[in-house]
């Protein structure tokens, strides 16, 4: 078996039982996901940048000045990161 691979699947449920069915109980790899509750049982998860950017934008769109500022403070280095990555 390859040392790394990608699996995409669509199921009618997002229950934790579906995750166990796909990965088994002893899975120790990395799962990139959308932070849905079913994945929490896996422990530490990498977070998807697209979802993080949406979260930062939601902060920017807030009517609370401090929250808006935090959103900008998080979005600036994110944009810089993606500019450098695209080079």
URNOR-V247847 format. One line per field, one symbol per residue. ss: DSSP state (H for helix, E for strand, C for the rest). phi: phi as a letter, one per 20 degrees, with the letter a starting at -180 (. if undefined). A space follows every 10 residues. Layout:
ss = ???
phi = ???
This chain:
ss = CCCCCCCCCC CCCCCHHHHH HHHCCCCCCC CCECCCHHHH HHCCCCECHH HHHHHHHHHH CCCCHHHHHH HHHHHHHHHH HHHHHCC
phi = .ffcbdcdbc cfcdfgffff ffdnedgced debemfgfeg ffnfcfefff ffffffffff ffefgffgfg gffefgffff gffffff
